[in-house]
Amino acid sequence: MKALTYDEFGGVDTLHIAEVPDPHAGADSLLVRVVAAGLNPVDYKIREGYLQGLMDAYFPVIPAWDVAGVVVRPGLDTPEFSVGDEVMAYARKDIVHSGTLAEFVEVPVRTAAHKPDSLSFEKAAALPLAGLTALQSVRRSGLGEGSTVLIHAAAGGVGSFATQLAVLAGARVVGTAGAANHQYLTTLGAEPVLYGDDLVGDARRLAPDGFDVILDYVGGQAMATVPDLLRPGGTVVSITDARARQEFGGHYVWVRPSSTDLAELAGLAADGRLRVPVAEVFDLAHAADAYRVLEGGHVRGKIVVGV
């Protein structure tokens, strides 16, 4: 089969299309024909070698974990799925080797959910990792009806979902973003605030008593503003900076595959309660260009590769 691969750690120029052996369906996995695969920043962080010591990589590596496709062959013990089922998955495995930017992929059944008919393959592929990260971090924060929440990088892939989920939970949401994304955040139900040197003052004007919850999806200087913006007794959650737990008693979230959580997100998207923003769709032959766009930053929503 054809796949996007790389044979060593490095930049986007290490990516190339290659012929690789077809995968097999294990006893508790599915062989899926890939229709679309979603890209995430963790893909290129792995490719650049930043996650060595956390996850073992075996070359050649096929990148990406998000997928939407059609079941070609179910495993011996996967009664939830049949040949021809349309599925979506955050198909992360214990090692980095056989990802979703390929014509076929083995999908562990614990990571998969049925794709709703009303959800396109492209949107289904854009949802898993970012949507699960948002859902699990929002849950971990304990936010709810009446909470005042600050979301950093609220217009990004994870932030867009977290903003909507927090609003659905009844929270008041303030989201940091560049000026070009302020109107977009308003459509998601958030009050936008410009990130930068005036962030603390601008956010305090919107929430003079501080925030009950801070959700950090960008890292860097965002964590430095926590002491000025988190109210006493409040909770900070980060997916990028362990200081959220170590210094502020909050939570560091590393997203977990969950077929149950993914089915919940799929249902929200199918009902129209959760928007799945797709920024751009590339074909497999131009998947390296898709990563160039992603790595350039400032992408609103998700980038998808149609296979």
TAQUI-V683269 format. One record per helix or strand of 3 or more residues. SS is the DSSP state (hx for helix, st for strand). FROM is the first residue (numbers start at 1). TO is the last residue. If there is no record, write none. Layout:
SS:FROM:TO
SS:FROM:TO
This chain:
st:2:6
hx:12:14
st:16:19
st:29:38
hx:41:47
st:57:62
st:66:74
st:86:90
st:96:98
st:104:108
hx:109:111
st:112:114
hx:121:141
st:148:152
hx:157:168
st:172:177
hx:179:188
st:191:194
hx:199:206
st:211:216
hx:220:229
st:230:238
hx:243:246
hx:259:270
st:278:283
hx:284:295
st:302:306
